Amino acid sequence: MLLPVIVLVLRETLEASLLISVLLSISRIYDVSNRWLAVGFLSGMCFAVIYALNLSALSESFEYMGQEVYNAFAMFLITGLLFCLCVMLSFSVSSKRLLIIVMAITVAFAISREGGELFVFYSGFIITDQNFVYAATSGFIGMAIGFSAGALLYYSLIMAAEYKVLKLIQIFFITLIASGMSLQAVQLLIQADWLPDIGTAWDSSFILPESSILGQIAYALFGYESTPTWLEIIAYGIALSLMLITFALSLFKKSVRNTYVAAH
């Protein structure tokens, strides 16, 4: 088995799997059909194939930084979509059509990004004919672990929590994933020299290396970076603050409404 392949595929699979699990639990409490998942998944796979087939041209764009710019754009878009979901959950928006559209687009971009990276990765083994069987077997193990973690999260959410608690947990996971996405997007734009590198905030690699299994799980869950720059920390803080402020405003609105109802 090739441990680096297991870790790489686990990271790519786990990030999408956890996100989809949370979205499925949201779909369940709003009582909508899961057809949006099939639409989003198939669309994402099509985009992933297009991405992989045109990677050379994409990479040469934006002064040979097209791949980083595209991935950063996809992550910022997913962050924005997750913020919309946070608003909908916080303020109990009842538009099922809007919910389905937002979740389908979120899955499509998540799958296209993660799937595209895997297509490119495995195409290298096919072209060079080097250890493809071992890489495929190792990748299957990483994928199985990632999907299993997603399934465990989904069933834990829908079975272990009441409606109000479930909504809080969903907002919690959405906030973590969105904040992590914004950090990763800024990291890519720094690599592309679109944003300045203003220095490393800290180095926690001696505590939790990014290359470890736990490090990859933390990366998938909340965008863990052992040596983040200050700009990445600022982006993470902004995304986190927006989510928390949205939720706090929803609580304030409910408190004011309950006070008004009680007074009248």
C-alpha positions in Angstrom: 0.0 0.0 0.0 1.1 3.6 -0.7 0.4 5.6 2.5 0.9 9.0 0.8 -1.8 8.1 -1.7 -4.2 7.0 1.1 -3.7 10.3 2.9 -4.1 12.4 -0.2 -7.3 10.6 -1.3 -8.6 10.7 2.2 -8.1 14.4 2.4 -9.9 15.1 -0.9 -12.7 12.7 -0.2 -13.2 13.6 3.5 -13.7 17.3 2.8 -16.5 16.7 0.3 -17.9 13.8 2.3 -18.3 15.8 5.5 -19.9 18.7 3.6 -22.3 16.5 1.8 -23.3 14.8 5.1 -24.2 18.1 6.7 -26.2 19.2 3.6 -28.1 15.9 3.6 -29.0 16.4 7.2 -30.3 19.9 6.3 -32.3 18.4 3.4 -33.8 16.0 5.9 -35.1 18.6 8.4 -36.5 20.7 5.5 -38.1 17.5 4.2 -36.9 17.9 0.6 -36.1 15.3 -2.0 -32.4 14.3 -2.3 -32.4 14.6 -6.1 -30.4 17.8 -5.7 -27.5 15.6 -4.6 -27.6 13.6 -7.7 -27.8 16.7 -9.9 -25.0 18.4 -8.0 -22.8 15.2 -7.9 -23.2 14.5 -11.6 -22.6 18.1 -12.6 -19.5 18.2 -10.4 -18.1 15.0 -12.0 -18.6 16.5 -15.5 -16.9 19.7 -14.4 -14.1 17.6 -12.8 -13.5 15.8 -16.1 -13.5 19.1 -18.1 -11.1 20.5 -15.5 -8.7 17.6 -15.8 -8.8 17.5 -19.6 -8.1 21.3 -19.8 -5.6 21.5 -16.9 -2.7 22.3 -19.1 -4.4 25.3 -20.7 -5.8 26.3 -17.3 -2.4 26.1 -15.6 -0.9 28.4 -18.2 -3.4 31.1 -17.7 -2.9 34.0 -15.3 0.8 33.8 -15.7 0.9 30.0 -15.0 -1.2 30.4 -11.9 -4.6 29.5 -13.4 -5.0 26.3 -11.3 -4.5 28.2 -8.1 -6.8 31.0 -9.1 -9.6 28.6 -10.2 -9.4 26.6 -7.0 -9.4 29.8 -4.9 -12.5 31.1 -6.8 -14.3 27.8 -6.2 -13.5 27.9 -2.5 -14.7 31.5 -2.2 -17.9 30.6 -4.0 -18.5 27.6 -1.7 -17.8 29.8 1.3 -20.4 32.3 0.0 -23.0 29.5 -0.6 -22.4 28.1 2.9 -22.9 31.6 4.3 -26.3 31.7 2.5 -27.1 28.3 4.1 -26.1 29.7 7.5 -28.5 32.6 7.0 -31.3 30.3 5.9 -30.8 28.1 8.9 -30.4 30.9 11.4 -33.5 32.8 10.2 -35.6 29.7 9.3 -36.0 30.6 5.7 -38.6 28.3 4.3 -37.9 28.5 0.6 -37.2 24.9 -0.4 -36.4 25.8 -4.0 -33.7 28.3 -2.9 -32.3 25.7 -0.5 -32.2 23.0 -3.2 -30.4 25.4 -5.6 -27.8 26.5 -3.1 -27.0 22.9 -1.9 -26.8 21.6 -5.5 -24.4 24.3 -6.6 -22.3 23.8 -3.5 -22.0 20.1 -4.1 -21.2 20.7 -7.8 -18.3 23.0 -7.1 -17.0 20.8 -4.2 -17.1 17.7 -6.3 -15.6 19.4 -9.4 -12.6 20.7 -7.3 -11.9 17.5 -5.4 -12.7 15.2 -8.3 -10.6 17.2 -10.7 -7.6 17.0 -8.4 -8.1 13.2 -8.2 -8.5 12.8 -11.9 -5.2 14.7 -12.5 -3.4 12.7 -9.8 -4.4 9.3 -11.2 -3.8 10.3 -14.8 -0.2 10.7 -13.8 0.0 7.0 -12.8 -1.8 5.9 -16.0 0.5 7.9 -18.3 3.7 6.8 -16.6 2.4 3.2 -15.8 3.9 3.4 -12.4 2.3 1.4 -9.5 -1.2 2.2 -10.8 -2.7 -0.9 -9.1 -1.2 0.0 -5.8 -2.2 3.6 -6.1 -5.8 2.6 -7.0 -6.0 0.2 -4.1 -4.6 2.7 -1.7 -6.9 5.4 -3.1 -9.9 3.1 -2.6 -8.9 2.7 1.1 -8.7 6.4 1.5 -12.0 7.0 -0.2 -13.7 4.3 1.9 -12.4 5.9 5.1 -13.6 9.3 3.9 -17.1 8.1 2.9 -17.4 6.2 6.1 -16.6 9.2 8.2 -19.2 11.2 6.2 -21.9 8.5 6.7 -21.1 8.3 10.5 -21.5 12.1 10.8 -24.8 12.0 8.9 -26.4 9.3 11.0 -25.0 10.8 14.2 -26.7 14.1 13.3 -30.1 12.8 12.4 -30.3 10.2 15.2 -28.6 11.8 18.2 -30.1 15.3 18.2 -33.4 17.1 18.5 -34.5 19.6 15.9 -33.1 22.7 17.7 -29.9 21.0 18.7 -29.5 19.6 15.2 -29.7 23.1 13.7 -27.1 24.4 16.0 -24.7 21.5 15.1 -25.3 22.1 11.4 -24.5 25.8 11.7 -21.4 24.8 13.7 -20.1 22.5 11.0 -21.0 24.9 8.2 -19.1 27.6 10.0 -16.0 25.5 10.4 -16.0 24.3 6.8 -16.7 27.8 5.3 -13.9 29.4 7.5 -11.5 26.7 6.4 -12.4 27.2 2.8 -11.7 30.9 3.0 -8.3 30.2 4.6 -7.4 27.7 1.9 -8.5 30.2 -0.8 -6.3 32.9 0.6 -3.4 30.5 0.8 -3.8 29.7 -2.9 -4.0 33.4 -3.9 -0.8 34.0 -1.9 0.9 31.2 -3.8 -0.3 32.8 -7.0 1.1 36.2 -5.9 -2.3 37.7 -6.0 -2.1 38.5 -2.3 1.0 39.5 -0.3 2.7 37.1 2.2 2.8 39.2 5.4 4.5 36.6 7.5 3.8 33.3 9.3 1.6 33.5 12.3 2.8 30.3 14.0 4.2 26.9 13.4 2.3 24.0 15.0 3.8 21.2 12.8 5.6 19.7 15.8 2.2 19.3 17.6 0.1 18.2 14.6 1.8 17.7 11.2 -0.3 18.4 8.2 0.8 15.1 6.5 -0.5 13.0 9.4 -3.9 11.3 9.3 -5.2 13.6 12.1 -3.7 16.6 10.3 -5.6 15.7 7.1 -8.8 15.2 9.0 -8.3 18.6 10.6 -7.6 20.1 7.2 -10.8 18.7 5.8 -12.9 19.7 8.8 -11.8 23.3 9.4 -8.9 24.0 7.0 -6.1 23.3 9.5 -2.8 24.8 8.4 0.3 24.2 10.6 2.1 27.4 9.3 -0.7 29.9 8.5 0.1 33.4 7.4 -1.5 36.4 9.1 -3.6 37.0 6.0 -5.0 33.5 6.2 -5.8 34.0 9.8 -7.6 37.3 9.0 -9.6 35.6 6.3 -10.5 32.8 8.6 -11.6 35.2 11.3 -13.7 37.3 8.9 -15.6 34.2 7.7 -16.0 32.9 11.2 -17.2 36.3 12.5 -19.8 36.7 9.7 -21.3 33.3 10.5 -21.4 34.0 14.2 -22.8 37.5 13.8 -25.5 36.1 11.6 -26.5 33.5 14.1 -26.4 36.0 17.0 -28.7 38.4 15.0 -31.1 35.5 14.5 -31.2 34.9 18.3 -31.6 38.6 19.0 -34.5 38.8 16.5 -36.2 35.8 18.2 -35.7 37.3 21.6 -37.2 40.6 20.5 -40.2 38.8 18.9 -40.8 36.7 22.0 -40.7 39.7 24.2 -43.2 41.6 22.0 -45.5 38.6 21.9 -45.3 38.2 25.7 -46.0 41.9 26.2 -49.1 41.8 24.0 
